[in-house]
């Protein structure tokens, strides 16, 4: 939805730029009448043609019969024109027509001062082709350069002969010099019936201006009827704010504010929502979201992200996005970074808010310095990873302390056009200082040895008269890390990586520094691609890989068993693009020891052009999820469009989210009807909502605009 109420784009008598996206909105409209020939804007000489001319001694010249006056980019036409030489003004009667680049106006009579560019047009009809706008006015008063007053005026972007909707006002004043428009006693009519009355409203002719934005309306089972009224503050060219009142019939009145700013070194925004005494929840509720980023010096940057919520049910109750309702924590951190050619630095303080009842450790602070020189084939490459962190936890039963982690390394990258080989050796040392336990200064030092190598083969062939290239890319990765009992070390921020093709080539199967996995293993993978020999575009890709273990993996996280399998699961990926706009992909992880699938993902997506999309996805993870996701966004003819999404849980035999909608587009208005159902992850209840959105093109949107529901559902 637009942030500004563009009621004045309407009746604007000055030319304003129109984007290509705006022009596309009028694809269903008939083309506006073409402008007649106009003189150059810098032409100061008045040129006049007529069938008959009569001049008297008082300096009045009367022109009759197809009179045309052309001057300074404007064209005046009429049946009878009286020209006052002394005042350089004209009085026009019969078939009055004023044409210029921004607009055209027709009327019964007109009086215009040619020198001052002022005057009036009575019983006027006008058009503003740049905005596909048209209307009528009892009188248009031209008050000077870009300043006009319209009395008893109407405005519509529909064909003026039969407007589906129109805005009428007792008086509209437009001042291009101050970028201000004002309207008094404004009324909005739809299909001839009154819909909205505004005693006074002001608006910007271009850009931004403080004022009320368009209210939104909706309803849901969770919150009842909802009415939102925002007010926009244009504080400065680089700063603005919005204050929103949101009334929820089942909860109460919520206030929300947003502040945004930009500077020469960065920018940011602050959002605050507050719902006092939620009638359904039974307590005060709030949500804070602060974001800031800056580059104060060369190579240095700062970033602040702070999010806090009063309770874990906020997103389920007051934000209808599945993405936010499944959050497990909110990030709260401040970073200072340096990025050099070889050295990087990170300074961080972080204290996330948990939403699932498990308190995470805060990093107060975390300091990291890394040295990563560029790889030069045939030359030794020295590197360093170093980190020191102090961890604290609100749960008094959890151990707290500091951790130092150092990892110097040396590698020898070797490569040629068809192969690469990189042996690497690292020594990882980790030291702790803890506040409790029998050993408060445990440490661990381990050597990490790896060899990574691969080759590239390709062949050319033709298929259906198309020149293609097939590649064959084998890769092998050997990793050796001796076993060291690490059960006495705490677990501050460490978890096991998910098993993917990328993870097969990592130096450690754990994230964080609290565990270094023991390893004596060999990863073997093979990738093949089919590329167009002319464009280089990838038409197909297939990969398969497996890890062979030469001993058990005895280093584990607490309460996890030793891994004894002699090999990992097979992991295979396949991607195809058989037709333009059609993408097919699947990933399968198959356990050969139990002869069963651990993970399967598959999707098919067809998007031949903008606004057309059909997709189907399947997700399976052993003992966790088994879901399908079907979505569609497809036009039917020029005026209708279907949209829908269906996320289904096959294990629970229930729908997690459904969106079904129908959209109708006309020349000047659009109507969207969307029904949505979503499982509340906190209560497990199904929350249904019905959304009806009416968009009046060139005026505004009543209800939630297409960027709301569709962005959160179909288009994400």
C-alpha positions in Angstrom: 0.0 0.0 0.0 1.2 3.5 -0.7 2.3 5.6 2.2 0.7 8.7 0.7 -2.9 9.5 -0.1 -2.4 10.5 -3.8 -5.8 12.3 -4.1 -4.0 15.1 -5.8 -2.2 13.2 -8.4 -5.6 13.7 -9.5 -6.4 17.1 -10.8 -2.7 18.0 -11.0 -2.3 20.7 -13.6 1.5 20.2 -13.7 3.4 17.5 -15.5 4.9 14.9 -13.1 7.0 11.8 -14.0 5.2 8.5 -14.1 7.1 5.2 -13.7 6.7 2.3 -16.1 5.1 0.3 -13.3 2.4 3.0 -12.9 1.8 3.1 -16.6 1.2 -0.7 -16.7 -1.7 -0.3 -14.3 -3.8 1.2 -17.1 -3.3 -1.7 -19.5 -7.1 -2.4 -19.5 -8.0 1.3 -20.2 -8.7 2.9 -23.5 -6.0 5.2 -24.7 -6.6 8.9 -23.8 -7.3 11.3 -26.6 -4.1 12.4 -28.3 -2.9 16.0 -27.7 -3.1 18.4 -30.6 0.0 20.1 -31.9 1.5 22.2 -29.2 4.1 25.1 -29.5 7.5 24.8 -27.9 7.5 25.7 -24.2 10.0 28.6 -24.8 7.9 30.2 -27.5 7.0 33.7 -26.1 5.5 35.0 -29.3 1.7 34.6 -29.5 0.5 33.0 -32.8 -3.2 33.3 -33.6 -5.4 32.0 -36.5 -9.1 32.6 -37.2 -11.7 32.6 -40.0 -12.7 36.3 -39.4 -11.0 39.2 -37.6 -12.6 42.5 -36.5 -10.6 45.2 -34.7 -12.0 48.4 -33.0 -10.4 51.6 -31.9 -10.5 50.6 -28.1 -7.8 48.0 -28.6 -10.2 45.1 -28.6 -9.8 42.5 -31.5 -12.6 40.0 -32.1 -11.7 36.6 -33.7 -14.4 34.2 -34.8 -14.6 30.8 -36.4 -12.1 28.1 -35.4 -9.9 30.4 -33.4 -6.5 28.9 -32.3 -4.0 30.7 -30.1 -0.6 29.1 -29.5 2.0 30.4 -27.0 4.6 29.0 -24.5 3.6 25.3 -24.8 -0.1 26.0 -24.6 -2.9 25.9 -27.2 -6.2 27.8 -26.8 -9.2 27.1 -29.0 -12.7 28.6 -29.2 -15.5 29.7 -31.4 -15.3 33.4 -30.5 -12.3 35.2 -28.9 -12.0 38.8 -27.8 -8.4 39.9 -27.3 -7.6 43.0 -25.0 -4.4 44.4 -26.3 -3.8 46.7 -23.3 -4.1 43.9 -20.7 -2.9 41.0 -22.9 -6.0 39.0 -22.0 -8.6 37.0 -23.9 -12.3 36.2 -23.4 -13.4 32.9 -25.1 -16.9 31.7 -25.8 -18.1 28.4 -27.3 -16.1 25.2 -27.6 -13.3 26.4 -25.3 -10.3 24.1 -25.2 -7.0 24.6 -23.4 -4.3 22.1 -24.1 -0.8 21.7 -22.6 1.5 18.8 -21.7 0.2 18.2 -18.2 -3.5 18.5 -18.9 -6.3 19.4 -21.2 -9.5 21.3 -20.3 -12.7 22.1 -22.1 -15.4 24.5 -21.1 -18.2 26.9 -22.0 -16.4 30.2 -21.4 -13.0 31.3 -20.3 -11.1 34.4 -19.4 -7.3 34.1 -19.5 -4.5 36.7 -18.8 -1.8 35.5 -21.2 1.0 37.5 -19.7 0.4 36.4 -16.1 -0.8 32.9 -17.0 -3.9 33.4 -14.9 -7.6 33.2 -15.5 -10.6 30.9 -15.3 -12.5 28.2 -17.3 -16.2 27.8 -16.6 -18.2 24.5 -16.8 -15.0 22.7 -17.4 -14.1 19.1 -18.2 -10.4 18.2 -17.8 -8.0 15.3 -18.4 -4.6 14.5 -16.9 -3.2 11.8 -19.2 -0.1 11.2 -17.1 -2.3 9.9 -14.3 -5.1 8.6 -16.5 -7.3 11.1 -14.7 -10.4 13.0 -15.7 -13.1 15.0 -14.2 -15.4 18.1 -14.2 -15.4 21.4 -12.4 -17.9 24.2 -12.2 -14.9 26.5 -12.5 -11.1 26.1 -12.8 -9.3 29.2 -11.6 -5.7 29.5 -12.8 -3.8 31.5 -10.1 -0.4 31.6 -11.6 2.6 29.3 -12.2 1.4 25.8 -11.0 -1.3 27.2 -8.8 -5.0 26.3 -9.4 -8.3 26.3 -7.6 -11.1 24.0 -8.7 -14.7 24.6 -7.5 -17.3 21.9 -7.3 -14.8 19.5 -8.9 -14.8 15.7 -9.5 -11.9 13.3 -10.2 -11.8 9.7 -11.5 -9.4 7.4 -13.3 -12.3 5.6 -15.0 -13.5 6.4 -18.4 -15.2 9.8 -17.7 -18.3 8.8 -19.7 -19.2 6.1 -17.2 -17.1 6.3 -14.0 -17.3 3.4 -11.6 -16.0 5.6 -8.9 -15.3 9.3 -8.5 -14.2 11.8 -5.9 -16.1 15.1 -5.7 -15.2 18.1 -3.6 -16.6 21.6 -3.0 -13.2 23.1 -3.5 -9.7 21.8 -4.4 -6.6 24.0 -4.3 -3.3 22.9 -5.8 -0.1 24.8 -5.3 2.9 23.3 -7.1 5.3 25.9 -5.5 4.6 24.5 -2.0 3.9 20.9 -3.3 0.6 21.1 -1.5 -3.0 20.2 -2.3 -6.1 20.8 -0.2 -9.7 19.7 -0.6 -12.8 20.7 1.3 -16.0 18.6 1.6 -14.6 15.7 -0.3 -16.9 12.8 -1.1 -16.1 9.4 -2.6 -18.8 7.7 -4.6 -18.8 4.1 -5.8 -21.2 2.9 -8.4 -23.1 6.1 -7.8 -23.5 5.6 -4.1 -21.7 7.6 -1.4 -18.9 5.7 0.3 -16.8 8.1 2.3 -16.9 11.7 3.4 -13.9 13.8 4.4 -14.6 17.4 5.5 -10.9 18.4 4.8 -7.8 16.7 3.6 -4.4 17.9 2.4 -2.0 15.9 0.3 1.3 16.2 -1.6 1.3 16.8 -5.3 4.6 14.9 -5.6 6.8 13.1 -3.1 5.9 13.0 0.6 3.9 15.2 3.0 2.6 14.7 6.5 -1.0 13.6 6.9 -3.4 10.7 7.4 -2.8 7.6 5.3 -5.6 5.3 4.1 -7.2 3.2 6.8 -7.3 -0.6 6.5 -10.1 -2.9 7.5 -10.2 -6.6 8.2 -11.5 -9.4 10.4 -10.2 -12.6 12.0 -11.4 -15.2 14.6 -8.4 -14.3 16.9 -8.8 -10.5 17.1 -12.3 -9.8 15.6 -13.0 -6.8 13.5 -9.9 -4.6 12.9 -9.6 -1.0 11.9 -6.2 0.6 11.3 -5.6 4.4 10.9 -2.1 5.6 10.2 -0.7 9.1 10.3 2.5 9.9 8.4 5.1 12.5 9.5 7.4 13.9 6.8 10.1 15.1 9.2 12.8 15.8 6.7 14.0 14.5 3.3 16.0 11.8 5.2 13.7 11.2 8.1 10.1 10.2 8.5 7.7 8.5 11.0 4.4 6.8 11.1 2.0 6.7 14.1 -0.7 4.0 13.7 -3.8 3.4 15.8 -5.1 -0.2 15.4 -8.5 -1.1 17.0 -9.2 -4.8 17.5 -12.7 -5.5 18.7 -11.7 -8.6 20.8 -8.5 -7.1 22.2 -8.6 -3.3 22.4 -6.7 -0.4 21.1 -3.1 -0.8 19.9 -0.6 2.0 19.2 2.3 1.4 16.8 5.0 3.7 15.7 7.7 3.6 13.1 10.7 6.0 12.7 13.1 5.8 9.8 16.2 7.7 8.9 19.2 7.9 6.5 22.5 9.6 6.9 25.7 9.9 4.8 27.2 6.9 6.7 24.2 4.7 7.3 20.6 4.5 8.4 18.1 2.6 10.4 14.5 2.3 11.7 12.7 1.8 15.0 9.3 0.1 15.4 7.2 -0.1 18.6 3.8 -1.7 19.1 1.9 -1.5 22.3 -1.4 -3.1 23.2 -2.4 -2.1 26.8 -4.7 -4.5 28.6 -5.3 -7.0 25.9 -8.9 -8.1 26.6 -8.3 -11.6 25.3 -4.8 -12.1 26.7 -5.4 -10.3 30.0 -2.2 -8.2 30.2 -0.2 -5.4 28.6 1.7 -6.5 25.5 4.4 -4.9 23.3 6.9 -5.5 20.5 10.1 -3.6 19.9 12.2 -3.8 16.7 15.3 -1.6 16.3 17.6 -1.8 13.3 20.7 0.4 12.6 23.7 0.1 10.2 26.5 2.5 9.4 30.0 2.7 7.9 31.6 5.4 10.1 35.1 4.8 8.6 36.7 3.1 5.7 36.5 -0.7 6.0 34.6 -0.3 9.3 30.9 -1.0 9.8 28.4 -1.1 12.7 25.1 -3.0 13.0 22.5 -3.0 15.7 19.6 -5.4 15.8 17.3 -5.4 18.8 14.0 -7.2 19.0 11.9 -7.8 22.1 8.4 -9.0 22.7 6.3 -9.1 25.8 5.3 -12.7 25.4 5.9 -15.7 23.1 2.3 -15.7 21.8 2.5 -12.2 20.3 3.3 -13.3 16.7 0.6 -16.0 16.7 -2.0 -13.5 18.0 -1.1 -10.3 16.3 1.1 -11.2 13.3 -0.5 -13.6 10.8 2.7 -14.8 9.1 3.8 -18.4 9.4 7.4 -17.2 9.2 7.1 -15.2 12.4 4.8 -17.6 14.2 7.5 -20.3 14.0 10.3 -18.1 15.5 12.2 -19.7 18.4 14.2 -16.6 19.5 14.6 -12.9 18.8 18.0 -11.5 18.0 19.4 -8.7 20.1 23.0 -7.8 19.2 25.4 -5.0 18.4 28.3 -5.6 16.0 31.5 -3.7 15.1 33.2 -5.1 12.0 36.4 -4.4 10.1 37.0 -6.0 6.7 40.5 -5.8 5.3 42.1 -7.5 2.4 43.5 -10.2 4.7 42.4 -9.3 8.3 38.9 -9.2 9.6 37.6 -8.3 13.0 34.2 -8.8 14.7 33.2 -7.3 18.1 29.8 -8.3 19.3 27.5 -8.2 22.3 24.4 -10.4 21.9 21.6 -11.4 24.3 18.8 -13.2 22.3 15.3 -13.5 23.7 14.1 -17.1 23.7 10.5 -17.8 22.8 10.3 -21.5 23.6 11.3 -21.6 27.3 15.0 -22.4 26.8 17.4 -19.7 27.9 20.3 -19.2 25.4 23.6 -17.9 26.4 24.4 -14.2 26.0 27.7 -13.2 24.5 29.0 -10.3 26.5 31.2 -9.7 24.6 32.5 -11.7 21.6 35.7 -10.7 19.9 36.9 -12.4 16.8 40.0 -11.8 14.6 40.7 -13.8 11.4 43.6 -13.8 9.0 42.8 -15.2 5.6 45.3 -14.3 2.8 44.4 -14.9 -0.8 45.3 -18.4 -2.1 48.2 -18.4 -4.5 48.8 -21.7 -6.3 52.0 -23.4 -5.3 52.7 -21.1 -2.3 52.1 -21.8 1.4 49.1 -20.1 2.8 49.1 -19.2 6.5 45.8 -18.5 8.3 44.5 -17.7 11.7 41.1 -17.9 13.4 40.8 -16.5 16.9 37.9 -15.8 19.2 37.3 -14.9 22.8 33.8 -14.9 24.3 32.3 -14.4 27.7 29.0 -16.3 28.2 26.3 -15.6 30.7 22.9 -17.2 31.3 19.8 -16.1 33.3 19.4 -19.7 34.4 21.4 -20.0 37.6 21.8 -23.8 37.2 23.8 -23.3 34.0 27.6 -22.9 34.0 28.9 -19.5 32.9 32.4 -18.4 31.9 34.8 -17.3 29.1 36.3 -19.2 26.2 39.4 -18.6 24.1 39.6 -20.4 20.7 42.7 -20.3 18.5 43.2 -22.0 15.2 46.4 -21.3 13.3 46.6 -23.1 10.0 48.9 -23.7 6.9 47.8 -24.9 3.5 49.4 -25.5 0.1 46.9 -24.8 -2.7 47.8 -26.5 -5.9 45.8 -26.2 -9.1 45.7 -26.3 -12.9 43.0 -25.9 -15.5 41.5 -29.3 -14.9 42.3 -30.1 -11.2 43.0 -28.8 -7.7 44.6 -30.2 -4.6 44.8 -28.4 -1.2 46.5 -30.1 1.8 45.9 -28.3 5.1 47.1 -28.5 8.6 45.6 -26.7 11.6 46.1 -26.7 15.4 43.0 -25.9 17.3 43.4 -24.8 21.0 40.4 -24.0 23.2 40.7 -22.7 26.8 37.9 -22.1 29.3 37.5 -20.1 32.5 34.4 -21.3 34.3 32.5 -20.1 37.4 31.7 -23.7 38.7 32.7 -27.3 38.4 35.6 -29.4 39.6 37.9 -28.2 36.8 37.3 -24.5 36.2 40.0 -24.1 33.6 39.6 -27.1 31.2 41.3 -26.9 27.8 41.6 -28.9 24.6 44.3 -28.9 21.8 43.9 -30.9 18.7 45.6 -31.1 15.3 43.2 -31.0 12.2 44.6 -32.4 9.0 42.7 -32.5 5.7 43.3 -32.9 2.0 40.8 -31.6 -0.5 41.1 -32.4 -4.2 39.0 -32.5 -7.4 39.1 -32.6 -11.1 37.0 -31.1 -14.0 36.2 -33.0 -17.2 34.0 -32.0 -20.0 32.7 -33.1 -23.4 30.7 -31.5 -26.1 27.7 -33.1 -27.8 24.6 -32.2 -29.7 21.0 -33.0 -28.7 18.1 -32.1 -30.9 20.5 -29.9 -32.9 21.5 -28.0 -29.7 25.2 -27.8 -28.9 25.7 -28.8 -25.3 28.6 -29.4 -22.8 28.6 -32.0 -20.1 30.9 -31.7 -17.2 32.1 -34.4 -14.8 33.5 -33.1 -11.5 34.7 -35.8 -9.0 35.9 -34.5 -5.6 37.5 -36.2 -2.6 38.1 -34.8 0.9 40.1 -36.6 3.6 39.8 -35.4 7.2 41.8 -36.6 10.3 41.2 -35.4 13.8 42.3 -37.5 16.8 39.9 -38.4 19.5 39.9 -36.3 22.7 37.4 -36.8 25.6 35.5 -33.5 25.7 32.6 -34.5 28.0 34.0 -32.2 30.7 33.7 -29.1 28.4 30.5 -27.0 28.6 28.2 -26.5 25.6 27.7 -22.7 25.2 26.8 -22.3 21.5 27.5 -25.5 19.8 25.2 -27.7 17.8 25.6 -30.4 15.1 25.4 -29.3 11.5 22.6 -30.7 9.4 24.0 -33.3 7.0 24.2 -31.7 3.5 26.6 -31.9 0.6 28.2 -28.7 1.9 28.7 -30.1 5.4 30.5 -33.2 4.0 33.5 -30.9 3.2 33.6 -29.0 6.6 36.6 -29.3 9.0 34.2 -29.9 11.9 30.8 -31.6 12.1 29.8 -29.2 14.9 29.2 -25.4 14.9 30.8 -23.4 17.6 34.0 -24.2 19.4 32.8 -26.4 22.3 33.2 -29.6 20.4 35.7 -30.6 17.8 34.6 -33.8 16.2 37.1 -36.7 16.0 37.4 -37.9 12.4 39.2 -40.4 10.2 37.1 -40.2 7.1 37.0 -39.8 3.4 34.3 -37.9 1.5 33.6 -38.9 -2.1 31.3 -36.8 -4.3 30.5 -36.6 -8.0 28.8 -33.7 -9.8 27.7 -33.5 -13.4 26.2 -30.6 -15.3 24.8 -30.0 -18.7 25.4 -26.5 -20.0 24.4 -24.7 -23.2 27.5 -24.4 -25.4 26.4 -21.0 -26.6 25.0 -19.2 -23.6 26.6 -21.2 -20.7 23.2 -21.6 -19.0 22.8 -24.7 -16.8 20.0 -27.0 -18.0 20.7 -29.9 -15.6 22.7 -30.7 -12.5 23.2 -33.9 -10.5 25.3 -34.6 -7.5 25.9 -37.6 -5.2 28.1 -38.0 -2.2 28.9 -40.1 0.8 31.3 -40.1 3.7 33.3 -43.3 4.6 34.3 -43.5 8.3 37.4 -45.5 9.3 36.5 -45.3 13.0 33.6 -44.5 15.3 32.8 -40.9 16.1 33.0 -40.8 19.9 32.8 -37.0 20.4 29.2 -36.2 20.9 26.9 -33.5 22.4 25.4 -34.4 25.9 23.0 -37.3 25.9 23.8 -38.3 22.3 25.1 -41.8 21.4 28.4 -42.6 19.8 28.1 -42.8 16.0 29.3 -46.3 14.9 28.2 -46.6 11.3 31.0 -47.2 8.8 29.5 -44.8 6.3 27.1 -41.9 6.2 23.9 -41.8 4.3 24.0 -41.2 0.6 23.1 -37.7 -0.3 21.9 -36.9 -3.9 20.7 -33.7 -5.5 19.1 -33.3 -8.9 18.1 -30.1 -10.7 16.5 -29.7 -14.1 15.3 -26.8 -16.2 13.7 -28.5 -19.2 11.7 -25.5 -20.3 12.1 -21.7 -19.9 10.4 -20.8 -16.6 10.2 -24.5 -15.3 12.5 -25.5 -12.5 12.6 -29.0 -11.0 14.7 -30.0 -8.1 15.0 -32.8 -5.5 17.3 -33.8 -2.7 17.3 -37.3 -1.2 19.2 -38.6 1.8 19.1 -42.4 2.0 20.4 -44.5 4.9 22.0 -47.7 3.4 22.3 -49.3 6.9 18.5 -49.2 7.5 17.6 -49.0 3.9 15.3 -46.1 4.4 15.0 -42.4 3.4 16.1 -39.9 6.1 15.2 -36.8 4.1 13.4 -36.0 0.9 12.7 -32.6 -0.6 11.3 -32.0 -4.0 9.8 -29.0 -5.8 8.5 -28.0 -9.2 8.1 -24.4 -10.0 6.7 -23.0 -13.2 6.9 -19.2 -13.7 6.8 -18.4 -17.4 6.3 -14.6 -16.9 5.7 -12.0 -14.2 2.4 -12.6 -12.5 2.2 -16.3 -13.5 3.4 -19.0 -11.1 2.5 -22.5 -10.1 4.6 -24.5 -7.6 4.5 -27.8 -5.7 6.9 -28.7 -2.9 7.2 -31.8 -0.8 9.3 -32.0 2.5 10.0 -35.1 4.4 12.4 -35.5 7.4 12.4 -38.8 9.3 10.3 -38.6 12.5 9.9 -34.8 12.1 7.9 -33.5 9.2 6.1 -34.7 6.1 4.4 -31.8 4.4 3.2 -30.7 1.0 3.1 -27.1 -0.2 1.0 -26.1 -3.2 0.8 -22.6 -4.5 -0.7 -20.9 -7.6 -0.9 -17.4 -8.9 -2.4 -17.4 -12.4 -4.4 -14.9 -14.6 -7.5 -16.0 -16.4 -7.9 -13.8 -19.3 -7.2 -10.1 -18.9 -9.3 -9.3 -15.9 -9.4 -12.3 -13.6 -6.6 -13.9 -11.5 -6.6 -16.9 -9.2 -4.4 -17.2 -6.2 -4.0 -19.9 -3.6 -1.6 -21.7 -1.2 -2.1 -24.9 0.7 0.4 -26.2 3.2 -0.6 -29.6 4.4 0.9 -31.8 7.2 0.6 -35.4 6.1 1.7 -36.8 9.5 -1.0 -34.8 11.5 -3.5 -35.1 8.6 -4.3 -31.4 8.8 -3.9 -28.2 6.9 -1.3 -25.8 8.4 -2.2 -22.9 6.1 -4.7 -22.3 3.3 -5.1 -19.2 1.1 -7.7 -19.1 -1.6 -8.5 -15.9 -3.5 -9.9 -14.4 -6.6 -9.0 -11.1 -8.1 -10.8 -8.9 -10.6 -9.1 -6.1 -12.5 -10.8 -3.4 -14.5 -9.4 -0.2 -16.0 -9.7 1.9 -12.8 -10.5 -0.5 -9.9 -9.6 -3.9 -8.7 -11.4 -6.3 -6.2 -9.6 -9.1 -4.3 -11.3 -11.7 -2.1 -9.0 -13.8 0.0 -9.9 -16.5 2.5 -7.2 -17.6 4.8 -6.9 -20.3 7.5 -3.8 -20.9 9.7 -2.9 -23.1 12.6 -2.0 -21.2 15.7 1.3 -22.9 16.8 0.6 -21.9 20.4 -2.9 -23.1 20.9 -3.2 -25.5 17.9 -6.5 -23.8 16.9 -7.4 -22.9 13.4 -7.7 -19.2 12.8 -9.8 -18.2 9.8 -9.9 -14.7 8.3 -11.7 -13.2 5.3 -10.1 -10.3 3.4 -11.9 -8.1 1.0 -9.7 -5.5 -0.7 -11.0 -2.7 -3.0 -8.4 -0.8 -4.9 -9.3 2.4 -6.6 -6.5 3.0 -9.1 -5.0 6.4 -9.0 -6.7 7.2 -5.7 -5.7 4.6 -3.1 -6.6 1.2 -1.7 -9.4 0.6 0.8 -8.5 -2.4 3.0 -5.1 -4.2 2.8 -3.3 -3.7 -0.4 -1.8 -6.4 -2.6 1.6 -6.1 -0.9 0.2 -7.4 2.4 -1.6 -10.7 2.2 0.0 -11.8 -1.1 3.5 -11.0 0.1 3.0 -13.0 3.3 1.3 -15.9 1.5 1.5 -16.6 -2.2 4.6 -14.6 -3.1 7.0 -15.5 -0.3 
